Amino acid sequence: MSAHLSNVWYQVTDLAVVEGNGCTVRTADGQEYLDFTSGIAVTSTGHCHPKVVAAIQAQAAKFVHSQMNCYRNPIVAQLADQLYEVTPDGIDQFFFCNSGAEATEAAVKLARQATKRPNIIVMDAAFHGRTMLTMAMTTSKTVYRAGFQPLPSGIFPTPFPTAFSWGVDEATAAQRALKQLKHVLKSQTAPDETAAIVMEPVLGEGGYIAAPQAYVEGVRDICDETGILFIADEVQSGFGRTGKMFAMDHYGVRPDILMMAKGIASGFPLAGIGARADIMAKWPVGSHGGTYGANPIGCAAALATIDVLINDGVVANAALRGEQLRSELRALQSNDIGLADVRGPGLMVATEFVDAHGEPDAARVNAIIERCYRTHNVLFMNCGTYGNILRWMPPLVVSEAEIDRAVLAFAEALGATPR
Ligand SMILES: Cc1ncc(COP(=O)(O)O)c(C=O)c1O
């Protein structure tokens, strides 16, 4: 595109897009593509939802940068009040920043201040961001850390219960992973020096795997027994993506700190954390902040997004379209031995591929993605440590016909790329 652009961004397509509308993106030369990437699970209400665009335009005409340390714009409190209504019980107060990685950093800083303990337990194959601390918390792929080590210390990974790849049922996976977590607390970081356990309730970049109910409940129990804080990273799974407002709502388990980004503002850069009031109260005034956090245009975009998600039935649509999607994909599974697993709640759906030896088949996933892109104008991305999972994360406003169209493209690509 330009010799003056850094080469560091990995590219899924070489498209030059100039317009987006709902589930469609359009290139400068008028080509249209069905976007099942949602800009990596971000455009929850679709590209340029009219209500979100109107809210952004109206706010931009009033105030662009009302910096939180200098003065307060009432729209920030309005967003906090609204989030209080829609986040899981026990999440009382909110802090805003600009990205998922910043939300992770904020959550860890708060947990350390609130507990006066140093260490953090994370899940294997987690993704929490690309800053120095969040890289240390991210073990989904070596590419995110290679060449950047050494990383900050005090981070201890524990196995995430991955029933499919362990070849066991969910109950066994939960039991095994809880045993491992207890082992980490005995062998590597004692409870009284562990500030928090951070987990994505539905593993995102690591493979679109929902934690079993017994595991989430077990982690909560361990936290209650030890004073360790439960931090739920809902950067990817939040705001309707799983067919409920937050993935934690499926479990009925209360996190102590909740991380939010991506779908919160339909693509306007906004992120945040919520926490119990007594935890927030332990964050010393002035010890954290940021120049741009709580930007009023971002807050306006988030308020409009939440309105659309709830009042226009978009969260309910995500649940319904997810069921349609999984059922159509499972019908394809019987004819394709390489399509080993179809899983995931709402519109956070994984199709996992293995080769003739049962090993991860990234080559086939790449071929399918390429075929859908070049032949059918449908855009997908992969995920998983081995890149052998094609992930389905369309905008949550996706229609029945758009799901059908994407599945048809996928089905043709399966046939064109036999294992
Ligand atoms: C679960 C999760 N946490 C954190 C992040 C980091 O967010 P960002 O890329 O906005 O820094 C991501 C990004 O993909 C994510 O999926």
The ligand as an ORCA input file, in Angstrom:
! r2SCAN-3c Opt
* xyz 0 1
  C      -9.383    -12.014     25.468
  C      -8.542    -10.852     25.015
  N      -7.927    -10.080     25.927
  C      -7.171     -9.029     25.583
  C      -6.986     -8.708     24.252
  C      -6.115     -7.544     23.894
  O      -6.890     -6.524     23.326
  P      -6.214     -5.374     22.440
  O      -5.786     -5.989     21.155
  O      -7.320     -4.364     22.295
  O      -5.081     -4.831     23.235
  C      -7.607     -9.472     23.254
  C      -7.395     -9.160     21.828
  O      -7.610     -9.947     20.939
  C      -8.400    -10.576     23.648
  O      -9.009    -11.358     22.729
*
